[in-house]
Amino acid sequence: MKRAFIFSMLLGFTPLHAGKASFAITLKGAPVGYEVVEDLPAKRGFRVADTFHIRVNMLGAEKEMRTVLVAHTDPRFTVEKFVFTMQTTDQNVHMEGQVSEDTLEVRLRTPTGTLLPRRFPLHGRRVVLPALLVPMIERGAVPETESVQVFDPSVLNLSPGVIRKEGNRVVLAHTAGRTVYEIQDSRVVAFSGDLDLRAERRPRREVGLPEQLVNLLERYAIRPQGSVFKIGKARRLVLRIFPVTDDVVLDFGPQRLLRRSGDTAWVEIRFRDPWRPESRDTVEDLSPYLADDPYLQPSDPVVQDLARQITEGFSDTVAMAEALLRWVFDRLAKVPSVTIPTATEVLQTMQGDCNEHATLFGGMARALGIPTEVIVGLVYQNGAYYYHAWDALYLNGQWVWVDPVMGEFPARTNHLMLQRGSLEKQSLIMPLVGKLQIVVE
C-alpha cells in the first residue's frame, strides 16, 4: 500500500455540512452490490463511514461480503484512527488501526479471538484509505499531486502511492492497484479500478444487492491459447503471459523466468519429483520459510501438536510432508470461502477452499521444520485457468510445489505462479485480474 501539507488549503477549508454518496457496483459489467460513503465534520477533522456490500455466486454457493469502515481524519483526510469490520457468509473480522508518530498500528481480531497485531512504517508519508477519496475530492482536499501511503484494510496491505489530478479525474495509484475517479460539478459520479470494478453514483433508493448472481470464478477465468493439451501433462511447459507488472514473482522453484520484453513474459514450469531430485536450488537462508507468521502460525501449540500426531512414526521428511498433505486433503471439507484464514481458524471450522488448505498445511509443515512458502497464481482445469493458492516445500535440496486442496503431491505443471508470501503480498496480483492472457508455446 514526506508529509506535504498544503497550508493554503487548510486555511481556505471550512466544512459546514455532511456529505453522502451512494454507488451501484458492477464487476465486468455485472451488478454485484453497492457502496455508501458519508462524511461528517468532527472536532479535529472528519468522521467518514463507508459501507461496501456485495453478493456473488462461488462454485454454486451464494456468498456475501459486507465491510464497514469508520475512520477519523484530520481536515485533509489524513487517517488518525479507524475501525474496520468485515462480515462474510463464512467469517466475521474486526480490525482497529491508529497512526502513532511514523507508524500505522493495526490489530486484527478473528471470530475465535485470535489477535494479529501488525506494525507498518510510514516513511514520512501520510496515510489515506481508498474509501476516503470520494469525500476528499468533494471537499476540495485533493492536491494537484502528492505521494502518500495507501492502506487497504480488506487485504492488510500498506503500499506507497500517489494521488494526482488529471483534468476532470483524480487518480489514486499505488503498488496494489489503481482507481480513477470521474468528476462532474465537483461531485464524484463514478470510479473504476482493478478487477474491472466500476461504481456509478445513484440515489440511495436505487442501489442494493442483485437478485441474479454473477459467477465470480467464471467471470475471471482465463482461457489460454496455443498448445493447451500440454498443460498438466507435459513435464516441461512454456507459457507466454501478458500483460505483467513489476510486482509479480515469476521465478521461484519449479518456475523459471526465461525472458521478458515490455509487459510480456515467457516462463518455464517443470515437474519436480520430491523423491528423485533432478536439480538443486541454492538457498542461502531458509529461516524466512520457517519463521513464525500471523497466518500460518507454526509456533501455535495446537498446530505443532497436530502436525506431530499426524506424522508420528515417520522419519523421512518427504514422507512426513506427504502425510500432512493427505490429512489436510482428506479432513477439510471443500467449501468456497471468503475469509482471512489462519491455521487455528481453519482447525476450528475444518473447511475452506484453496486459501484455507494452503494456510493450514503451510503452518503444520513449518511446525515440523520443513521450509514452506504459500504460492498464489493460477491453476488450469476444465479448459481455463482459475485463481488459486498452493504451497512450495524445500525438500532434498529443491523447491517442490504441492497442492493440498487438489491432493497433489507433487503438483502438476498446470500451476502458474504470480506471487508468493502472506496475504498482503498476494494482493499485489490484483491489477492483473481480468486482464491477464496466456499462450501455451
NULOKE-84469 format. One record per residue (C-alpha): x, y, z; residue number from 1; residue in one letter. Coordinates in steps of 0.02 Angstrom, whole numbers, plus 50000, padded with zeros to 5 digits. Layout:
N
{site {X; Y; Z}; NUM; a}
...
This chain:
441
{site {50000; 50000; 50000}; 1; m}
{site {50362; 50657; 50175}; 2; k}
{site {50212; 50748; 50247}; 3; r}
{site {50172; 50876; 50112}; 4; a}
{site {50040; 50981; 50197}; 5; f}
{site {49974; 51125; 50093}; 6; i}
{site {49946; 51265; 50217}; 7; f}
{site {49842; 51371; 50100}; 8; s}
{site {49718; 51227; 50077}; 9; m}
{site {49695; 51211; 50264}; 10; l}
{site {49664; 51397; 50283}; 11; l}
{site {49532; 51401; 50149}; 12; g}
{site {49444; 51243; 50207}; 13; f}
{site {49286; 51264; 50312}; 14; t}
{site {49172; 51110; 50320}; 15; p}
{site {48992; 51159; 50351}; 16; l}
{site {48885; 51007; 50309}; 17; h}
{site {48879; 50818; 50298}; 18; a}
{site {48912; 50733; 50133}; 19; g}
{site {48837; 50569; 50074}; 20; k}
{site {48855; 50471; 49914}; 21; a}
{site {48791; 50301; 49857}; 22; s}
{site {48856; 50197; 49712}; 23; f}
{site {48798; 50044; 49615}; 24; a}
{site {48942; 49919; 49598}; 25; i}
{site {48974; 49810; 49445}; 26; t}
{site {49110; 49681; 49408}; 27; l}
{site {49146; 49663; 49222}; 28; k}
{site {48979; 49746; 49190}; 29; g}
{site {48876; 49632; 49301}; 30; a}
{site {48788; 49708; 49454}; 31; p}
{site {48854; 49640; 49619}; 32; v}
{site {48807; 49766; 49755}; 33; g}
{site {48830; 49943; 49817}; 34; y}
{site {48938; 50063; 49917}; 35; e}
{site {48883; 50208; 50027}; 36; v}
{site {49005; 50336; 50097}; 37; v}
{site {48962; 50476; 50218}; 38; e}
{site {49074; 50608; 50296}; 39; d}
{site {49031; 50714; 50446}; 40; l}
{site {49129; 50863; 50511}; 41; p}
{site {49209; 50822; 50678}; 42; a}
{site {49305; 50921; 50807}; 43; k}
{site {49476; 50887; 50732}; 44; r}
{site {49428; 50850; 50552}; 45; g}
{site {49306; 50720; 50486}; 46; f}
{site {49221; 50558; 50532}; 47; r}
{site {49199; 50452; 50375}; 48; v}
{site {49086; 50299; 50368}; 49; a}
{site {49095; 50182; 50218}; 50; d}
{site {48986; 50028; 50187}; 51; t}
{site {49027; 49908; 50046}; 52; f}
{site {48907; 49762; 50015}; 53; h}
{site {48911; 49633; 49876}; 54; i}
{site {48830; 49464; 49838}; 55; r}
{site {48901; 49340; 49711}; 56; v}
{site {48900; 49156; 49662}; 57; n}
{site {49053; 49049; 49702}; 58; m}
{site {49051; 48869; 49641}; 59; l}
{site {48863; 48865; 49653}; 60; g}
{site {48856; 48940; 49828}; 61; a}
{site {48787; 49113; 49868}; 62; e}
{site {48918; 49220; 49953}; 63; k}
{site {48900; 49392; 50032}; 64; e}
{site {49031; 49514; 50094}; 65; m}
{site {48990; 49671; 50191}; 66; r}
{site {49125; 49787; 50255}; 67; t}
{site {49101; 49939; 50365}; 68; v}
{site {49240; 50065; 50391}; 69; l}
{site {49232; 50210; 50513}; 70; v}
{site {49383; 50324; 50502}; 71; a}
{site {49431; 50481; 50597}; 72; h}
{site {49540; 50601; 50499}; 73; t}
{site {49616; 50773; 50505}; 74; d}
{site {49546; 50913; 50393}; 75; p}
{site {49645; 50844; 50244}; 76; r}
{site {49576; 50668; 50268}; 77; f}
{site {49740; 50601; 50336}; 78; t}
{site {49697; 50447; 50439}; 79; v}
{site {49716; 50461; 50626}; 80; e}
{site {49621; 50304; 50678}; 81; k}
{site {49493; 50185; 50607}; 82; f}
{site {49383; 50033; 50643}; 83; v}
{site {49350; 49906; 50505}; 84; f}
{site {49233; 49757; 50510}; 85; t}
{site {49211; 49625; 50376}; 86; m}
{site {49061; 49510; 50381}; 87; q}
{site {49052; 49370; 50254}; 88; t}
{site {48950; 49212; 50237}; 89; t}
{site {49098; 49122; 50315}; 90; d}
{site {49183; 49238; 50439}; 91; q}
{site {49170; 49400; 50539}; 92; n}
{site {49329; 49501; 50565}; 93; v}
{site {49360; 49656; 50670}; 94; h}
{site {49508; 49772; 50645}; 95; m}
{site {49567; 49932; 50731}; 96; e}
{site {49704; 50045; 50668}; 97; g}
{site {49791; 50200; 50734}; 98; q}
{site {49932; 50310; 50672}; 99; v}
{site {50065; 50340; 50804}; 100; s}
{site {50209; 50454; 50751}; 101; e}
{site {50278; 50371; 50593}; 102; d}
{site {50194; 50201; 50616}; 103; t}
{site {50024; 50128; 50575}; 104; l}
{site {49975; 50004; 50711}; 105; e}
{site {49840; 49879; 50665}; 106; v}
{site {49753; 49749; 50774}; 107; r}
{site {49653; 49615; 50683}; 108; l}
{site {49540; 49502; 50786}; 109; r}
{site {49462; 49346; 50710}; 110; t}
{site {49300; 49262; 50768}; 111; p}
{site {49390; 49139; 50882}; 112; t}
{site {49481; 49281; 50969}; 113; g}
{site {49646; 49266; 50877}; 114; t}
{site {49735; 49434; 50885}; 115; l}
{site {49850; 49479; 50741}; 116; l}
{site {49946; 49639; 50782}; 117; p}
{site {50039; 49722; 50639}; 118; r}
{site {50152; 49875; 50629}; 119; r}
{site {50182; 49966; 50465}; 120; f}
{site {50318; 50100; 50449}; 121; p}
{site {50256; 50254; 50356}; 122; l}
{site {50423; 50326; 50299}; 123; h}
{site {50366; 50504; 50323}; 124; g}
{site {50209; 50494; 50215}; 125; r}
{site {50031; 50520; 50274}; 126; r}
{site {49906; 50377; 50270}; 127; v}
{site {49748; 50377; 50165}; 128; v}
{site {49617; 50243; 50142}; 129; l}
{site {49536; 50212; 49971}; 130; p}
{site {49364; 50241; 50048}; 131; a}
{site {49415; 50421; 50091}; 132; l}
{site {49441; 50477; 49912}; 133; l}
{site {49259; 50520; 49874}; 134; v}
{site {49237; 50643; 50020}; 135; p}
{site {49415; 50704; 49997}; 136; m}
{site {49376; 50751; 49817}; 137; i}
{site {49206; 50828; 49854}; 138; e}
{site {49275; 50930; 49998}; 139; r}
{site {49412; 51001; 49887}; 140; g}
{site {49550; 50920; 49988}; 141; a}
{site {49644; 50837; 49844}; 142; v}
{site {49811; 50919; 49799}; 143; p}
{site {49875; 50927; 49620}; 144; e}
{site {49989; 50782; 49660}; 145; t}
{site {50052; 50702; 49820}; 146; e}
{site {50146; 50547; 49875}; 147; s}
{site {50053; 50452; 50012}; 148; v}
{site {50041; 50283; 50097}; 149; q}
{site {49883; 50189; 50048}; 150; v}
{site {49813; 50061; 50170}; 151; f}
{site {49681; 49935; 50113}; 152; d}
{site {49610; 49850; 50269}; 153; p}
{site {49521; 49714; 50169}; 154; s}
{site {49689; 49638; 50120}; 155; v}
{site {49801; 49710; 50259}; 156; l}
{site {49908; 49798; 50131}; 157; n}
{site {50005; 49961; 50151}; 158; l}
{site {50087; 50022; 49991}; 159; s}
{site {50165; 50184; 49929}; 160; p}
{site {50054; 50279; 49811}; 161; g}
{site {50015; 50443; 49725}; 162; v}
{site {49858; 50549; 49719}; 163; i}
{site {49850; 50665; 49570}; 164; r}
{site {49726; 50770; 49473}; 165; k}
{site {49707; 50739; 49286}; 166; e}
{site {49580; 50862; 49217}; 167; g}
{site {49407; 50805; 49272}; 168; n}
{site {49479; 50649; 49350}; 169; r}
{site {49575; 50605; 49507}; 170; v}
{site {49689; 50454; 49506}; 171; v}
{site {49742; 50352; 49657}; 172; l}
{site {49886; 50241; 49602}; 173; a}
{site {49982; 50126; 49719}; 174; h}
{site {50077; 49963; 49716}; 175; t}
{site {49922; 49856; 49743}; 176; a}
{site {49807; 49944; 49620}; 177; g}
{site {49742; 50097; 49529}; 178; r}
{site {49573; 50186; 49544}; 179; t}
{site {49510; 50326; 49432}; 180; v}
{site {49376; 50445; 49498}; 181; y}
{site {49268; 50538; 49371}; 182; e}
{site {49210; 50712; 49424}; 183; i}
{site {49069; 50824; 49364}; 184; q}
{site {49024; 50988; 49451}; 185; d}
{site {49139; 50945; 49598}; 186; s}
{site {49048; 50779; 49627}; 187; r}
{site {49115; 50603; 49601}; 188; v}
{site {48996; 50525; 49475}; 189; v}
{site {49089; 50361; 49452}; 190; a}
{site {49251; 50271; 49490}; 191; f}
{site {49334; 50116; 49419}; 192; s}
{site {49480; 50007; 49467}; 193; g}
{site {49557; 49835; 49467}; 194; d}
{site {49453; 49677; 49439}; 195; l}
{site {49354; 49779; 49311}; 196; d}
{site {49258; 49852; 49458}; 197; l}
{site {49153; 50005; 49419}; 198; r}
{site {49046; 50111; 49535}; 199; a}
{site {48915; 50232; 49467}; 200; e}
{site {48829; 50361; 49575}; 201; r}
{site {48644; 50329; 49604}; 202; r}
{site {48512; 50386; 49729}; 203; p}
{site {48517; 50277; 49885}; 204; r}
{site {48347; 50200; 49847}; 205; r}
{site {48412; 50137; 49679}; 206; e}
{site {48560; 50036; 49743}; 207; v}
{site {48557; 49866; 49827}; 208; g}
{site {48603; 49683; 49808}; 209; l}
{site {48569; 49592; 49643}; 210; p}
{site {48440; 49456; 49626}; 211; e}
{site {48534; 49368; 49486}; 212; q}
{site {48708; 49324; 49548}; 213; l}
{site {48864; 49332; 49442}; 214; v}
{site {48976; 49177; 49440}; 215; n}
{site {49131; 49259; 49512}; 216; l}
{site {49257; 49122; 49469}; 217; l}
{site {49198; 49101; 49290}; 218; e}
{site {49196; 49290; 49268}; 219; r}
{site {49384; 49298; 49293}; 220; y}
{site {49435; 49131; 49219}; 221; a}
{site {49571; 49139; 49085}; 222; i}
{site {49552; 49029; 48931}; 223; r}
{site {49726; 49003; 48861}; 224; p}
{site {49778; 48994; 48679}; 225; q}
{site {49904; 48882; 48594}; 226; g}
{site {49950; 48702; 48635}; 227; s}
{site {49831; 48684; 48782}; 228; v}
{site {49839; 48494; 48775}; 229; f}
{site {50012; 48505; 48857}; 230; k}
{site {49950; 48587; 49016}; 231; i}
{site {49969; 48472; 49166}; 232; g}
{site {50029; 48326; 49060}; 233; k}
{site {50199; 48384; 48999}; 234; a}
{site {50345; 48379; 49120}; 235; r}
{site {50402; 48545; 49047}; 236; r}
{site {50285; 48685; 48997}; 237; l}
{site {50325; 48855; 48921}; 238; v}
{site {50196; 48994; 48936}; 239; l}
{site {50189; 49170; 48866}; 240; r}
{site {50090; 49283; 48982}; 241; i}
{site {50040; 49465; 48964}; 242; f}
{site {50019; 49600; 49023}; 243; p}
{site {50125; 49580; 49180}; 244; v}
{site {50184; 49710; 49304}; 245; t}
{site {50343; 49730; 49405}; 246; d}
{site {50251; 49667; 49560}; 247; d}
{site {50232; 49487; 49503}; 248; v}
{site {50354; 49349; 49552}; 249; v}
{site {50383; 49233; 49405}; 250; l}
{site {50548; 49148; 49453}; 251; d}
{site {50545; 49030; 49601}; 252; f}
{site {50569; 48843; 49620}; 253; g}
{site {50492; 48741; 49478}; 254; p}
{site {50451; 48900; 49381}; 255; q}
{site {50587; 48997; 49290}; 256; r}
{site {50575; 49164; 49202}; 257; l}
{site {50651; 49136; 49029}; 258; l}
{site {50642; 49314; 48966}; 259; r}
{site {50539; 49471; 48973}; 260; r}
{site {50500; 49603; 48842}; 261; s}
{site {50396; 49752; 48895}; 262; g}
{site {50241; 49686; 48982}; 263; d}
{site {50259; 49510; 48909}; 264; t}
{site {50349; 49368; 48998}; 265; a}
{site {50397; 49191; 48950}; 266; w}
{site {50405; 49065; 49092}; 267; v}
{site {50456; 48883; 49103}; 268; e}
{site {50369; 48766; 49225}; 269; i}
{site {50448; 48597; 49263}; 270; r}
{site {50377; 48447; 49353}; 271; f}
{site {50482; 48409; 49507}; 272; r}
{site {50483; 48243; 49597}; 273; d}
{site {50521; 48263; 49783}; 274; p}
{site {50592; 48086; 49793}; 275; w}
{site {50703; 48099; 49638}; 276; r}
{site {50777; 48274; 49632}; 277; p}
{site {50845; 48319; 49460}; 278; e}
{site {50905; 48493; 49507}; 279; s}
{site {50957; 48592; 49659}; 280; r}
{site {50900; 48763; 49721}; 281; d}
{site {51035; 48852; 49819}; 282; t}
{site {50955; 48947; 49962}; 283; v}
{site {51072; 49045; 50074}; 284; e}
{site {50947; 49069; 50214}; 285; d}
{site {50796; 48956; 50243}; 286; l}
{site {50745; 49042; 50405}; 287; s}
{site {50611; 49154; 50323}; 288; p}
{site {50522; 48996; 50266}; 289; y}
{site {50521; 48926; 50442}; 290; l}
{site {50480; 49088; 50533}; 291; a}
{site {50326; 49120; 50635}; 292; d}
{site {50187; 49200; 50534}; 293; d}
{site {50021; 49277; 50591}; 294; p}
{site {49926; 49171; 50464}; 295; y}
{site {50021; 49006; 50460}; 296; l}
{site {50052; 49007; 50649}; 297; q}
{site {50184; 48869; 50656}; 298; p}
{site {50228; 48913; 50837}; 299; s}
{site {50050; 48885; 50898}; 300; d}
{site {50047; 48732; 51016}; 301; p}
{site {49887; 48664; 50935}; 302; v}
{site {49964; 48672; 50761}; 303; v}
{site {50127; 48594; 50823}; 304; q}
{site {50043; 48452; 50919}; 305; d}
{site {49930; 48405; 50774}; 306; l}
{site {50074; 48406; 50650}; 307; a}
{site {50174; 48289; 50762}; 308; r}
{site {50025; 48173; 50787}; 309; q}
{site {49993; 48158; 50601}; 310; i}
{site {50175; 48117; 50561}; 311; t}
{site {50211; 48005; 50711}; 312; e}
{site {50316; 47857; 50657}; 313; g}
{site {50385; 47942; 50501}; 314; f}
{site {50571; 47979; 50493}; 315; s}
{site {50585; 48035; 50311}; 316; d}
{site {50547; 48219; 50282}; 317; t}
{site {50464; 48190; 50114}; 318; v}
{site {50351; 48056; 50188}; 319; a}
{site {50307; 48172; 50331}; 320; m}
{site {50259; 48311; 50211}; 321; a}
{site {50151; 48194; 50107}; 322; e}
{site {50065; 48129; 50264}; 323; a}
{site {50021; 48308; 50313}; 324; l}
{site {49952; 48344; 50140}; 325; l}
{site {49846; 48186; 50137}; 326; r}
{site {49775; 48228; 50308}; 327; w}
{site {49729; 48406; 50256}; 328; v}
{site {49655; 48346; 50092}; 329; f}
{site {49553; 48208; 50175}; 330; d}
{site {49492; 48302; 50329}; 331; r}
{site {49450; 48477; 50266}; 332; l}
{site {49282; 48497; 50179}; 333; a}
{site {49298; 48578; 50008}; 334; k}
{site {49190; 48733; 50028}; 335; v}
{site {49209; 48901; 49936}; 336; p}
{site {49251; 49028; 50072}; 337; s}
{site {49276; 49214; 50094}; 338; v}
{site {49392; 49229; 50245}; 339; t}
{site {49557; 49296; 50309}; 340; i}
{site {49622; 49122; 50354}; 341; p}
{site {49739; 49073; 50494}; 342; t}
{site {49792; 48896; 50534}; 343; a}
{site {49700; 48893; 50701}; 344; t}
{site {49542; 48967; 50623}; 345; e}
{site {49542; 48830; 50490}; 346; v}
{site {49560; 48697; 50625}; 347; l}
{site {49405; 48769; 50708}; 348; q}
{site {49298; 48762; 50550}; 349; t}
{site {49382; 48614; 50462}; 350; m}
{site {49327; 48680; 50293}; 351; q}
{site {49377; 48801; 50158}; 352; g}
{site {49445; 48821; 49983}; 353; d}
{site {49624; 48834; 49919}; 354; c}
{site {49674; 48975; 50039}; 355; n}
{site {49619; 48881; 50194}; 356; e}
{site {49702; 48719; 50137}; 357; h}
{site {49866; 48806; 50092}; 358; a}
{site {49869; 48902; 50256}; 359; t}
{site {49840; 48753; 50371}; 360; l}
{site {49959; 48641; 50276}; 361; f}
{site {50093; 48777; 50272}; 362; g}
{site {50079; 48806; 50459}; 363; g}
{site {50095; 48622; 50503}; 364; m}
{site {50240; 48596; 50381}; 365; a}
{site {50337; 48741; 50457}; 366; r}
{site {50296; 48674; 50631}; 367; a}
{site {50391; 48515; 50583}; 368; l}
{site {50542; 48613; 50521}; 369; g}
{site {50502; 48596; 50335}; 370; i}
{site {50535; 48761; 50243}; 371; p}
{site {50370; 48814; 50166}; 372; t}
{site {50302; 48959; 50064}; 373; e}
{site {50123; 48996; 50011}; 374; v}
{site {50107; 49021; 49823}; 375; i}
{site {49969; 49116; 49734}; 376; v}
{site {49932; 49112; 49549}; 377; g}
{site {49826; 49009; 49431}; 378; l}
{site {49780; 48827; 49406}; 379; v}
{site {49716; 48752; 49244}; 380; y}
{site {49563; 48640; 49246}; 381; q}
{site {49411; 48612; 49136}; 382; n}
{site {49479; 48718; 48995}; 383; g}
{site {49527; 48875; 49092}; 384; a}
{site {49649; 48947; 49218}; 385; y}
{site {49572; 48997; 49385}; 386; y}
{site {49649; 49099; 49526}; 387; y}
{site {49720; 48982; 49656}; 388; h}
{site {49838; 48957; 49805}; 389; a}
{site {49953; 48812; 49848}; 390; w}
{site {50119; 48780; 49938}; 391; d}
{site {50304; 48761; 49899}; 392; a}
{site {50413; 48646; 50006}; 393; l}
{site {50603; 48638; 50013}; 394; y}
{site {50637; 48451; 50002}; 395; l}
{site {50800; 48363; 49958}; 396; n}
{site {50882; 48525; 49906}; 397; g}
{site {50746; 48586; 49790}; 398; q}
{site {50583; 48682; 49796}; 399; w}
{site {50435; 48571; 49755}; 400; v}
{site {50255; 48627; 49729}; 401; w}
{site {50116; 48534; 49818}; 402; v}
{site {49929; 48568; 49812}; 403; d}
{site {49832; 48522; 49970}; 404; p}
{site {49657; 48562; 49905}; 405; v}
{site {49687; 48459; 49747}; 406; m}
{site {49776; 48320; 49841}; 407; g}
{site {49928; 48333; 49728}; 408; e}
{site {50099; 48285; 49798}; 409; f}
{site {50188; 48348; 49697}; 410; p}
{site {50082; 48471; 49597}; 411; a}
{site {50071; 48456; 49409}; 412; r}
{site {50129; 48583; 49280}; 413; t}
{site {49953; 48657; 49270}; 414; n}
{site {50003; 48782; 49405}; 415; h}
{site {50066; 48958; 49360}; 416; l}
{site {50142; 49063; 49500}; 417; m}
{site {50114; 49251; 49505}; 418; l}
{site {50162; 49292; 49686}; 419; q}
{site {50217; 49210; 49847}; 420; r}
{site {50200; 49250; 50030}; 421; g}
{site {50070; 49315; 50151}; 422; s}
{site {49902; 49397; 50119}; 423; l}
{site {49969; 49572; 50086}; 424; e}
{site {50093; 49503; 49959}; 425; k}
{site {49956; 49408; 49869}; 426; q}
{site {49857; 49569; 49847}; 427; s}
{site {49992; 49631; 49727}; 428; l}
{site {49921; 49524; 49586}; 429; i}
{site {49753; 49613; 49592}; 430; m}
{site {49798; 49734; 49450}; 431; p}
{site {49816; 49582; 49335}; 432; l}
{site {49646; 49507; 49370}; 433; v}
{site {49531; 49523; 49220}; 434; g}
{site {49674; 49574; 49106}; 435; k}
{site {49799; 49429; 49101}; 436; l}
{site {49813; 49322; 48944}; 437; q}
{site {49906; 49157; 48925}; 438; i}
{site {49977; 49069; 48772}; 439; v}
{site {50050; 48893; 48781}; 440; v}
{site {50207; 48889; 48673}; 441; e}
